[in-house]
């Protein structure tokens, strides 16, 4: 039976602390409430102990301690996960925020990143060298969580998902051993972590292939929400045929306020956020058919790549209420766009929104078995998010999100992107997210974590466990 931290003797805790360089935080400590905070303010959990790891030795000691004492264990990288899976009640949290470094090697344009880094810190380090790694759309996202789940973002059509650019990782396994995984070492683990989440160990270091990206041409184009079906039909045809240098994700949203013009505030829109990484002298030509769609508002132009990565940071700070639901889609037909029009017209709070990210170009050229990320043939990864700063609105945004998802799900490919899942969706949804790759993931899980120590995640149950 799993124990809690409270079940352990003072001597057991003291002996453990003596093995650490980093500090521990308990519910009795003054900084405990602050330490409990994660990006999604809707998640309230009370760990029995945080271990603020500063090096790999701390991680090894913590994993061994949790396993030997049968303590529930959660791993927190950036704390950005929608379901709050970086926390657990009454158990231990291994916090990686003290393991941060970004080292750029210009001889081969590779980048070594610590397990606790945020993507904004990576962009800051790579940008002076004219390099970038494909990674999401918000700079406060943690490197570890986004990478292990897949990593969809502005550069997906040009350079693939984040996992497609992962070359190597250092990991602490459930038995406390330390391994390096890459195409030549521990190949089964290397395959599993490229989409299989945190099921296989604690990743303390990542090595990525970076690409030449410094200045991009992009930004938002907005149309009244009433034009959702028209713009969505045009976008569906346009984006697949567009050069891979051009990415654009579709959204339904409310303009909450600044920095947008006052005339747009609190009005509902459909929109596309563009990012073009190609020859800047050709950007205006590339954008001609976009602007020919006569957006009500457009703010596109040249900007440093970190600027487009931070464009929404100010609107979406840490601590707001969030509820997520996602699905993959192969089409945006009239039945689908009608649902987007309906629910886009009923957005309950100014920050709630829906995004559709294209999974075409480089992201689609990776084989469906080459990584656990099973939906390479899907055209879009969709996510609906209810967002609001006020806890009083948690129920309202959750219900809107669930209703929107229920209406769209019959048109979906049936599975989820694990980074767009909450922790209440059930094991069948986890299986659906991996499709034909789930059995292989189970075998690898059984080999390296038969006791399911790493289970506070979108869990892949070992073959010996009840799924």
N, C-alpha and C positions, 0 to 999 in steps of 0.2 A: 504493500500500500504506500502510495506517495506520501512523503512527509512534508511538513512545512518548516520554514526556518525556525519557528517558535518551538518545534519539537526537539531541536538540537540543543545540546548542553553548551554552556558558556565556554567550557574548555575546548569543545570541538570547533566553535567559531574562532576562538583565540588562536588555536593552532593553525587554522586556515589563514587568518589574517597575517600571520607571521611569514607566510609563503609569498605574500603579495608585495609588489612595489606600489601599485595603485591603492586607492583608499576604498573603503566600504561605506555605504550609506544605509541606515536603518530607519524604520518608522519613527523612532525616538529622536532622530537628528533634525536640527533646525532646517537644513536644506532639503529634507526629504520631499516636502510638497513640490518644490521647484524641480527636483530630480525626476519626479513622477510624470512631469508634463511631456506630452508628445504633440505631434503636429495636429492630430485629430482630437479636438477638445471634447468630442462626444464620448470618448473612451475613458472610463474611470476604472483603474485597477490599482491594487495595493500590494506590490511585491514585498516579500519579507526582507529582501536585501538586494541592493545594487552593488555590483563590483565594477568600479571605474577603472577598467584595464588600461595600462599604459604600454604594455608590450606583450609579445607572444607568450612569455613565461606566465604572465598573469592569466591569460586565457587558458593555458594548459592546466594551471592549478585550479581554476574555476570549473572547468569541464570535469576534471577528476573529482572535485568535491561534490558537484551535483550528482554525478553518477554513483559515487560510493555511498552517498547519503540518501539516494533516491529522492532528490529534490526536483520539483518542476522547474524547468529552465527555459528562459526566453533570451533571445539575442537582439540587442538594439544597436543598429548602425546609425542611420540618420533620424530614426523615429518618425518617418514620413508615411509609413504604411497605413492605408485607409482603415483596415480592421484593427489597428493597434496591436499588431502581433509582436511588437518589441517589448511588450509588458506581459506579466502574468500575476495572478493573485497568490500571495503568500509564499511564492517560490523565490528563485534567484533570477536576476537580470544581469547578463554580461553586457556591459555598456562599452562600446568600442570607440567612443568619441575621443578618447585620449590617444588613439593610434592613428595619427594623421601625418601624412607627408605626400608630396607629389614630386616625382623626379622625372624630368623629361630627358630622354636620350635622343639627341638630334642626329646621331649616326644612323639610326633606323626608324626614327619617329615613333618610338615606343614610350609609354608612360607607365611608371609604377606608382600605385596609389594605395594608401593605407585603408584598412577596413572601416575606419570611422569617418572618412572624408565625406563632404557634401559636394555635389557637382559644381556648385559655384566656385568652390576652392580649386577644383580641377581646371575649370575654364580660366580662372585667373592665372594659373601657372602655365597653361599651354598657349594662351592667346599671344603672348609676346613672341612666340616662335612661329606664329601663323599656323597653329595646329588646333584641332578639336577632335573629340571623341563623341560619337553619336550617343545622346543621353537626354531623353525627356524634353520637357518644356518649362520646368520651374527649377531654379538654381538651388533651392533649399532642399531638394530631394537628396536622399542618401545614395552614395555610390553602391553600397552592398545590396540593399533591397531591390533597387531598380535593376541592377545587373543580373542578379540571380533569378529574377522573374522573367527577364527578356530585354526590356528597354526600347520602347517606341518613342520617337520624337521627330524633331525638325529635320534630321539628317538621314532618316530611315530609307527613303527612296534612293538616295545617292550612295550611302555607305552601309546600309543594313541596320539591324538591331544592335544594341549594345553588346549582346552576347556574341554576335558575329565578329566583333572586334576584340574579344577577350582572348588573349594569347596564353595566359598562365595565371594560376592563383596559388597562394599558400593557405593551407587549411589545418585546423586542429580538429581531429576526428573524435568520435564518441569515446574511444578508448584512451584518449589523451595524447595520441601520437600526432606528430607534425609531419605533413607531407606537402610536396609540391605537385601540382597537377597541370599537365599541358598535353600537347599532341603526342608526346613521347613518354611521359611518365604518368602512371595512374590514369590511363586513358578513359576508363569507365567512369571514374569520378569527374574527369574533365568534361565528358559528355553530359553527365547528370546535372552539374551545376549551371550549365548554360540553358537555364529555363526551369530547372527543377526546384528552385527556391532554396531556402535554408535547411533543407531536410538532411543534408549529408555531412554537415560540420560547420565550424565557424571559420569564415574566410577572413584572414587577417591582412592579406595583401592581394591586389589585383595588378596584372600587367596587360595593358591595352595597346592595340595599334591605333595611332592617331592619324589624322588626314589633313591635307592642306586646306584649311578653312580659316580665314581671318575676317574679311569684310563680306557681309551678305547683303542682299537686297530683299527686303520683306516688310511685313507688318500686316495689319488687319484691313479687310474690306467688309463693309456692313451693308445689309439690305433690310428693309422692314420685314418683320417676321411673317407677314402675310405673303411674302414672295418665296417662302421656304421651299415649296414644291418646285417652282420654276428654277430657282438657283441650284437646288440639289440635283435636279435632272441634268442641268448644264455641267455642274461640277463632276458628276459621275462620268460623263463622256470625256470631259476635258482632262482630268487629272491622270487618268490611265495613259492617255496619249501624250501627255506633257513630257518634256525632257526630264531625265532623272535628277538634273540639277535643281529642279523646282519641286518643292514640297508645299502642301497646303492642307491644313486640317479644318474640317467643317464644324461649325458650332451653332447651337441655339443658345441665346443668352439675353441678359438684361445689362444695359450699361449702367453700372452702379453710381458713377460720379467721375471726378477728375481721375486721370488726366484728359478724359474725353470732353468735348465741348458740352456746355450746359444744355444745349438744345436736344441732346441725345439722352440725358440723364433719366433713368428709371423707365426707359422705353425698351420694348422687346425687339430683338433682331435675330436674323440668321447671318452668319458671317463665315469668313475663311481667313485664317491666319497663314500668311505665306512666308516661305524662306527659300530664297534662290541663291545657290552657291556657285553658279557658273560665271562666265565672263561678264564682268559688270558693264562692259561697253554694249552688251546685247540685252541688258536687263529691261530697258524700256520697250524693246521689241517683244520680249517674252511676255511682258505684262500688258501689251496692247489688247489682246482678247479678253483679259480679265477686266480691265477698266472699261472695255466696250459693253460690259454687262451693267454699266451705269450704277455703281454702288452709291448709296445715299451718303456714305462716308468712307473715305479711304485715307490711310496714313502709311503709305509704302515708300521706301527709300533705302539708301545705303546706311548701314550701321555695323559696328563691330559685332561679331558673333555673340559675345557675352551679353550684349544689349538685348538681343531677341530672346536669349535664355532667361533673362531677368525681367522681361516685359510685364509679366503678371505677378511678380513677387510682392509688389506693394499692395495689390488688391487682395492677395490671399496669404496673409501672414499666419504664422503658427498659432494654434489655439482655438480656431473656429470649429463649429460643429460641422461634421462631414458625414454623409452617407453615400456609398458608391454602389453601382451595379454596372456590369459590363457584358458584352457579347461580341461575337464576330459576325460579320455580314458579307455576303457575296454580291449584293445588289442594293440599289436605292430606288426601287420601283415606286409606282404611284401609291400603292398600299402602304409602303414603308414611309414614304415622305409625308403621307397624310397623317400618320401618327406623330411624326416630328413636328408638323404644323400644329396639331392639336395640343401636344404637351409643351411645345415651345411657346405657345400662346398662353399657357397656364403656369409658367415658371413662378414658384411661390415666393421666392426671395431674390434680391438683386444679384447675389453671387452664385445662385444655383445655375447649372448649365449642362449642356450635352456636347461631347466632342466625338468626331469620327476621324480616326487617323488612317491614312492610306497604307496598306501593306502591299505595295507594288514595287517595281524596280528591284534594287539590290536585295531588299528584305524578302522578296518572293523567289529569288533565285537559289536560296539555300534549300536543300532537300528536307522533306517533312520528317525524315528520320535522322538527319544529320545533327540535330539538337532536339531536346524534349519539346521545344516550342512547335506545336503540332499544326498550327493553322497558317502555314505558309501560302496556302492557296486561297485564303480569305482576301477579300479586297479591302476590308476595313476592320479595325478594332474600335468598337464603340464603347463609350463610358458615359454614364449619367451620374451627375453628382449634385446632391442637395447640400448647399453650403449656407451657413449663416453664423454671425458672431454670437447670437443670443440663444442660450440653451432652451429658452421657452419655445423656440421654433423647431426644436429637434424632431418632434413628431410630425410636424407639417412637411419638412423637407424630406424626411424618410418616406412618408406615404407617397408623396409626389414621385420620388425616385422609383419606388417599388411599382407604382401604377404605370409609369412610363415604361419601365422594363418589362412588365407583364404584357403590355400591349405590343411591344416590339419582339419579344422573345420567340414567338411562333415563326417569325421571318428570319431568325438567326441561323447560324451554322450549328447551334446547339451547345457550344462550349464557351468557356470564359478565359480571359487573359488573367493569370493568377495575380498580377499586380493591381487589377481592377476588381478584386473580390473582397467582400467583407468576411468576417469570421462566423457568420450565421447562415451560410449558404449550403452547408452539408457536404458529405463525402462524395456524393454522386456528381456534384458540380466540380469538385477537384478532379475526379476521374475524367470528366468530360473535357476539362481544360488540357489534358494530356493525350486524350484519344488513344491511338494505337501505341503510344510510347509509355503508357502507364505501367504495363507489366514489366517492361525493362527497368523502369525506375524503381519498381518494387523490389526487383532482384538486387539492384545495387544498394538500395536502402537496407535490405536484409543482410547484405554482406558487410556493410560498414556501420550500421546502427540498428541491429536486430532488436534492441531494447527500446527503440523509439525515444531515445533521450531528447532528440531534436524534434519535438512534436508541436511546439507553439508556433505554427506556421500553417500554410495551406498543405495539410499533412498528407504525405505519401506513406501509407501504412506498410510496414514490413510484411512480407509474405506470410510470416508466422503469426501476425496479429490479425484481429478482426477488423476488416475495412469498414 
